[in-house]
Amino acid sequence: EEQASQMSQNLDPVRLADNPMAGEGAPIVGPDGLVESGNLRGLAIRRAYQRSFDSANRYRQFLLDNAERFGLDRSEVEQIKQPVLVRVRQNDLTMPQRVEFAEDANTATVARMSATETALSDSRRMTAKTLGLFNPDASGNLAAAGNRNFLRSFLEEGVPVSERGAMYQDNGEPSAELIARARNAVFAKAYDDSAVIAKLAEDPDSNIRNITNGLVVASGHIAKLRAGVTSGTLRDFGTDDLLAAIRKLSALRDNKQSVEGFLQKSSLFDELSLSDDAKAWLRFFDQNKMSAKRIGIM
C-alpha cells in the first residue's frame, strides 16, 4: 500500500516503458490480460489516474508523444481516457510454467546485502530520536510491547518502502525479520565492528549467544555514550578494549580454550595484544556468561 501510494505520485514514464528486464518497465500481461509482472506498477498507474495526479498527466503525455515508437497510432491513444502501456507475453505456457515465469520475473535482480552490511547501513541512518525509543527487556527481546514505537520509528526512518512488506506478520505483529534487523542496527550503532556484528547477525549458533544478548541490552546506552564521545561532550569509556575482549572470547570458544586458561598462560604476544582493561572485560564476560541480564547492566 505504501509503495503504491508513493509510486502513483511519482510515476516515471521512461521507467514504465520498454525495458529488457522482466521485473522493470511496462507491466507484462498474459494473453488473457492478467498481470504476470508489474502488478504494483499497474496499480500505481491506475491510482494516479483515479486521483488525477499530475504524474498521470505526464504519463499519458509520454505515451502520446511516443506512440509511434511503441507501434501505435497517436490518434488511437488519444481516444483512450486512461491508457496504460503493457507488454504482452506471446509464447504459450502451461499454468505451472506461468507461475514459474511470474516468480522469476518478480525476483530482485540486485543482490541483497549481507546481514552485517545491512546492519551497518541501517545504523548510519538511525537518528538519536529513534535510538532514544529503544528499550529492550533484560533478555534483549525487542519484540516486547515497550519497543513498538522504536520499531515503528526504525521502519519509517531507515527501511526502504519496497522492503517493508516482510516486516510485519499478517496479524500486524512485528516479523522476525524486523526484530532481527532493528536489533542488529542498534548493535552496529553501539559497537561498529563487523566481526562482532557478524557473530550476532549471521551466525545462528554463535558461541557467545548469552554475551551478545547482553550486549544488545546494553547497546542502546553504549550507542548514546559513543555519540557523546563523537560530539565531544563525553570521554571515551574504552570501546576498543570492549571489542577486543569480545573478539578474543569468541576466538577462545572457537578453539575450545577457557578464558581462565588463556589468562594464566598468555604469551608475550597476547600480553601485548590485550590491554589490562580488555582482560578485565574478558573476565567479566566469562564470569557472567550464563546471564545476559548481568552483562546487559555492565
Secondary structure, DSSP 8 states (H G I E B T S, - for coil): -HHHHHHHHT--GGGGS--S-TTSSS-EE-TTS-EEE-HHHHHHHHHHHHTT-HHHHHHHHHHHHTTGGGT--HHHHHT-SS----EE--S---HHHHHHHHHHHTS-SS----HHHHHHHHHHH--HHHHTT----TT--TTSGGGHHHHHHHHHHHS-GGGGGGSB-TTS-B-HHHHHHHHHHHHHHHH--HHHHHHHHT-TT-TTHHHHHHHHHHHHHHHHHHHHHHHTSS----HHHHHHHHHHHHHHHHTT--HHHHHHH--HHHHHHS-HHHHHHHHHHHHTTT-HHHHHT-
